Every structure is written in C-alpha cells, then in structure tokens.
Amino acid sequence: MKLLATLILGLCPLLAQANLLISPQRLYFEPGQRSDALILKNISGSLQKFDIRFQEMAMNPDGKLVPQADNPYSLAKMVRYSPRRVTLEPGATQTIRMALRMRPEMADGEYRSHLVIRQIPTQGEPRHTQGGDNLALQIRPMLSMSIPVIARKGATHSSLAIDAAELHPHHAQISITASGNRSVYGDLELVQQQSGEQTTLGFLRGAALYPEIDRLEFKVPLSRSPRGEAPIEIRYREDPRYGSEREVQLQLQP
C-alpha cells in the first residue's frame, strides 16, 4: 500500500497547503469507471486530523466556489467512500477509496460534488493562553481544501472560445467563454514567435469553467515582456485526462 501511494503521488498533479498534500487535485470518473482513490499525505512535522465530507458548491461569476443549496446534478449520493475521518502521523499517507454507482434512469450530463477535507483540532493543541487578569486568545486557522469529484453520463458537450484579451505590464487579462453540459479544464499559455523561435511569455495551469457559468476572466502572470511587434498567440489547451484534447487560440498585437 505504501508503494502504491508513492506511485500515485509521483504521477498525479498535487494540491498542497501548509501541512497537507492531496493527489490528484481533481477526481474524474471516466465512462465505465466504477472506482478511484484519493491520496492524503501529512507533510507537517506534527500529528494531524482531518474530516472528509461532500459539499455542494457552484462557481460564481468571479470564478470562486460558493456553497450551493440545491444541485440537480449532485454526485454525492452516488459515491461511497472510506474512511471519512483520518489521523496522520508526520509523513504518513492515507488512501481514500471511492466507489461510484450511477443509476441508469439519470439524465445525460456532468455530475459533480466537492469533497471537502477539513482539518480538526488535535488533543493538546493550545487554544488560548492566560496571563494576569487578561485572557490572550491564540487563533490557529484550520485548513480546508476542496476537490471536485466528477462523473459524466451519456452525451456531454461544450463550446469553448477565447473571447478577449488585454495585456498589462505584469499580467494578461484573458476572457474565456464556454457553454454546454460539461466543464472545461486546461492550461493557458501566451507565446510569441520571432526569427523562428518561440518564447513563452506567461502560463497558467488549471483554468476551469463549470457549466453554471458561461464566461470567466483569468489573470495570467507574465514571466517575460513581449518584444517587438510580432503578434502574441494565446492558447487554451484542455487537459486530455478530463475528456478532451481541444485547443482554442487568439492572436493579440503587443
């Protein structure tokens, strides 16, 4: 089991915050797939405890995930997973196993819920200190991370385009439009070709749009400034692991 966890952590994209590493950062059941797994690793120097629960979340027009009261395409009730609470020693890993069962009468489309991993206090953690007549509170923020869990049924589709782009001294503001009954997830890249050589000016990994929104702006940091008058090509490539190898482009004059 330890070898399997090491292999998965080495091959999959990682999501890390403070004291927890999660792999993969998106969990997608391919058509016909019935099981999958999530790996948690404690990368802190102390014992950590986490609670794992599904939550319905939707993307708002600013690209932020917010709690959703009613999700007609919820996946939570179709996925069984275990364990739901874990205790990890420093450096330890835990496999969260998942099993999917989709009902045949369900409508075609993309079903999604978010698995939220919340840190819970461990015994012995100081909550407050007291000195003299004053009570000094020590606040320790508890980690919370969410992973989209996605499964698709039947015919799914989406349209995709780079709608507009603006170049700023240190970043590019790029607008992407999408429609359809499935999400899109991929990478944004800005390149410039001069004298037969291609230079990457900026790159943003993991740009996602969910079906509940049809337009979203992304801020792509620039690692290099454009040179000369050669046009800048903006590329959005979908990640083939999540259903498509599509690429859309837009040219921008510097």
C-alpha positions as CSV (number, residue, x, y, z in Angstrom):
1,M,0.0,0.0,0.0
2,K,2.9,2.4,0.8
3,L,4.4,1.7,-2.6
4,L,1.1,2.3,-4.4
5,A,0.6,5.7,-2.5
6,T,4.1,6.7,-3.5
7,L,3.5,5.9,-7.2
8,I,0.2,7.8,-7.3
9,L,1.7,10.8,-5.6
10,G,4.5,10.8,-8.1
11,L,2.3,10.5,-11.2
12,C,-0.7,12.8,-10.4
13,P,-1.0,16.5,-10.0
14,L,-0.6,17.6,-6.4
15,L,-2.5,20.1,-4.3
16,A,-0.7,21.2,-1.2
17,Q,-1.4,23.7,1.6
18,A,0.5,24.2,4.8
19,N,0.5,20.7,6.2
20,L,-1.4,18.5,3.7
21,L,-0.7,17.2,0.2
22,I,-3.6,15.8,-1.9
23,S,-3.4,13.8,-5.1
24,P,-5.0,14.1,-7.5
25,Q,-6.3,17.6,-7.4
26,R,-9.4,16.7,-9.5
27,L,-11.1,13.3,-9.4
28,Y,-12.8,12.3,-12.6
29,F,-14.6,9.0,-13.2
30,E,-14.2,8.1,-16.9
31,P,-17.1,6.4,-18.6
32,G,-17.4,2.9,-17.3
33,Q,-15.1,3.5,-14.4
34,R,-16.5,2.5,-11.0
35,S,-13.7,3.1,-8.5
36,D,-11.0,5.6,-7.8
37,A,-8.8,6.8,-4.9
38,L,-7.6,10.0,-3.3
39,I,-4.2,10.1,-1.5
40,L,-3.6,12.4,1.5
41,K,-0.1,13.0,2.9
42,N,0.8,14.8,6.1
43,I,3.8,17.0,5.1
44,S,3.9,18.7,8.5
45,G,6.1,17.8,11.5
46,S,3.1,17.0,13.8
47,L,0.1,14.7,14.0
48,Q,-2.9,16.0,12.0
49,K,-6.5,15.0,11.9
50,F,-8.9,15.6,9.0
51,D,-12.7,15.3,8.4
52,I,-13.8,14.4,4.9
53,R,-17.3,15.2,3.7
54,F,-19.1,16.0,0.4
55,Q,-20.4,19.5,-0.1
56,E,-22.4,21.0,-3.0
57,M,-20.6,24.0,-4.4
58,A,-21.1,26.2,-7.5
59,M,-18.8,28.6,-9.4
60,N,-19.9,32.2,-9.3
61,P,-19.1,34.8,-12.0
62,D,-15.9,35.7,-10.2
63,G,-14.6,32.1,-10.5
64,K,-15.0,31.4,-6.8
65,L,-16.6,28.3,-5.4
66,V,-19.5,29.0,-3.1
67,P,-21.9,26.7,-1.2
68,Q,-24.9,25.6,-3.3
69,A,-28.3,24.9,-1.7
70,D,-29.7,22.8,-4.5
71,N,-27.6,20.9,-7.0
72,P,-29.7,18.9,-9.6
73,Y,-26.5,17.2,-10.8
74,S,-25.1,16.2,-7.4
75,L,-22.8,13.3,-7.4
76,A,-22.5,12.9,-3.6
77,K,-25.3,10.3,-3.2
78,M,-23.8,8.1,-5.9
79,V,-20.3,7.8,-4.4
80,R,-19.4,5.7,-1.4
81,Y,-16.0,6.5,0.2
82,S,-14.0,5.5,3.2
83,P,-12.5,6.5,5.6
84,R,-14.4,9.7,6.4
85,R,-12.0,10.8,9.2
86,V,-8.3,10.3,9.2
87,T,-5.4,10.7,11.7
88,L,-2.0,11.1,10.1
89,E,1.4,11.0,11.7
90,P,4.1,13.2,10.2
91,G,5.0,11.9,6.8
92,A,2.1,9.4,6.7
93,T,-0.2,8.8,3.8
94,Q,-3.9,7.7,3.7
95,T,-5.8,6.3,0.7
96,I,-9.4,7.4,0.5
97,R,-11.2,4.8,-1.6
98,M,-14.2,5.7,-3.7
99,A,-16.9,3.6,-5.4
100,L,-19.3,5.1,-8.0
101,R,-22.8,3.8,-8.8
102,M,-24.8,5.8,-11.3
103,R,-28.4,5.0,-11.8
104,P,-29.5,4.1,-15.4
105,E,-32.5,6.5,-15.3
106,M,-30.4,9.5,-14.7
107,A,-30.3,12.3,-17.3
108,D,-27.3,12.8,-19.5
109,G,-24.8,15.3,-18.3
110,E,-22.0,16.0,-15.9
111,Y,-22.5,15.2,-12.2
112,R,-20.3,16.9,-9.7
113,S,-19.9,17.4,-6.0
114,H,-16.9,18.7,-4.0
115,L,-15.1,16.6,-1.4
116,V,-14.0,19.0,1.4
117,I,-11.1,18.0,3.6
118,R,-11.2,20.0,6.8
119,Q,-8.5,20.0,9.5
120,I,-9.8,19.3,13.0
121,P,-8.0,20.2,16.3
122,T,-5.9,17.5,17.9
123,Q,-5.7,17.0,21.6
124,G,-3.1,19.0,23.3
125,E,-3.2,21.9,20.8
126,P,-3.2,25.2,22.8
127,R,-6.5,27.1,22.3
128,H,-5.6,30.1,24.5
129,T,-3.0,31.4,27.0
130,Q,-3.8,33.3,30.1
131,G,-1.6,35.9,31.7
132,G,-2.6,38.0,34.7
133,D,-6.1,39.3,34.5
134,N,-6.1,39.3,30.7
135,L,-7.1,36.3,28.5
136,A,-4.9,36.2,25.4
137,L,-6.5,34.2,22.6
138,Q,-4.3,32.3,20.3
139,I,-6.1,31.7,17.0
140,R,-4.9,28.9,14.7
141,P,-6.6,28.8,11.3
142,M,-7.9,25.3,10.4
143,L,-7.0,24.1,6.9
144,S,-9.8,23.4,4.5
145,M,-9.4,22.2,0.9
146,S,-11.9,21.0,-1.7
147,I,-11.5,18.6,-4.5
148,P,-14.1,18.4,-7.4
149,V,-15.4,14.8,-8.0
150,I,-16.9,14.5,-11.4
151,A,-18.6,11.8,-13.4
152,R,-20.3,12.1,-16.8
153,K,-23.2,10.2,-18.3
154,G,-24.3,9.8,-21.9
155,A,-23.9,12.7,-24.3
156,T,-21.9,15.6,-23.0
157,H,-20.7,18.6,-24.9
158,S,-19.3,22.1,-24.6
159,S,-18.3,25.0,-26.8
160,L,-15.1,27.0,-26.0
161,A,-13.5,30.2,-27.1
162,I,-11.1,32.9,-26.0
163,D,-13.4,35.9,-26.1
164,A,-11.0,38.8,-25.4
165,A,-7.5,39.6,-24.0
166,E,-5.8,42.6,-22.6
167,L,-2.0,43.0,-22.0
168,H,-0.8,44.7,-18.8
169,P,2.8,45.3,-17.6
170,H,3.0,42.2,-15.4
171,H,0.0,40.1,-16.5
172,A,-2.5,39.4,-19.2
173,Q,-6.3,39.5,-18.6
174,I,-8.0,36.8,-20.7
175,S,-11.7,36.2,-21.0
176,I,-12.9,32.7,-21.9
177,T,-16.4,31.7,-22.9
178,A,-17.9,28.3,-22.7
179,S,-21.3,26.7,-22.9
180,G,-22.8,23.2,-22.7
181,N,-23.4,20.5,-20.2
182,R,-19.9,19.7,-19.1
183,S,-17.0,21.6,-17.5
184,V,-13.7,22.5,-19.2
185,Y,-10.3,22.4,-17.6
186,G,-7.0,23.2,-19.1
187,D,-3.9,25.5,-19.3
188,L,-3.5,29.0,-20.6
189,E,-0.3,30.0,-22.4
190,L,1.0,33.1,-24.1
191,V,3.7,32.7,-26.7
192,Q,5.5,34.9,-29.2
193,Q,7.4,33.8,-32.3
194,Q,10.3,35.8,-33.5
195,S,13.0,34.7,-36.0
196,G,11.7,31.2,-36.0
197,E,12.0,30.9,-32.2
198,Q,9.0,30.5,-29.8
199,T,9.1,32.3,-26.4
200,T,6.6,31.6,-23.6
201,L,5.6,34.9,-22.1
202,G,3.1,33.6,-19.5
203,F,1.5,30.4,-18.3
204,L,-1.4,29.5,-16.1
205,R,-2.2,25.9,-15.1
206,G,-5.6,24.6,-14.2
207,A,-8.0,27.1,-15.6
208,A,-11.5,25.7,-15.1
209,L,-15.0,26.7,-16.1
210,Y,-18.1,24.8,-14.8
211,P,-21.4,24.5,-16.6
212,E,-23.2,27.0,-14.4
213,I,-21.2,30.0,-15.8
214,D,-20.6,30.9,-19.4
215,R,-17.8,33.4,-19.1
216,L,-14.8,33.9,-16.9
217,E,-11.7,36.1,-16.8
218,F,-8.3,34.7,-15.9
219,K,-5.2,36.7,-14.8
220,V,-2.1,35.1,-16.4
221,P,1.2,36.3,-14.8
222,L,3.9,37.3,-17.3
223,S,7.3,35.8,-16.9
224,R,8.7,37.8,-19.9
225,S,7.7,41.0,-21.6
226,P,6.7,41.0,-25.3
227,R,9.4,42.0,-27.7
228,G,9.0,43.8,-31.0
229,E,5.8,43.8,-33.0
230,A,5.3,40.1,-33.5
231,P,1.8,39.0,-32.5
232,I,1.2,37.2,-29.3
233,E,-0.6,33.9,-29.5
234,I,-2.9,33.0,-26.6
235,R,-3.6,29.3,-26.3
236,Y,-6.0,27.4,-24.1
237,R,-5.5,23.6,-24.1
238,E,-7.9,21.3,-22.4
239,D,-6.4,18.6,-20.3
240,P,-6.9,15.3,-22.1
241,R,-7.3,13.5,-18.7
242,Y,-10.7,15.1,-18.3
243,G,-12.3,14.3,-21.6
244,S,-10.8,16.4,-24.4
245,E,-7.7,17.5,-26.2
246,R,-9.2,20.6,-27.7
247,E,-7.2,23.8,-28.2
248,V,-8.5,27.3,-28.9
249,Q,-6.4,30.3,-29.8
250,L,-6.5,34.1,-30.1
251,Q,-3.9,36.5,-31.5
252,L,-3.1,39.7,-29.8
253,Q,-1.0,42.6,-31.0
254,P,1.5,43.8,-28.4
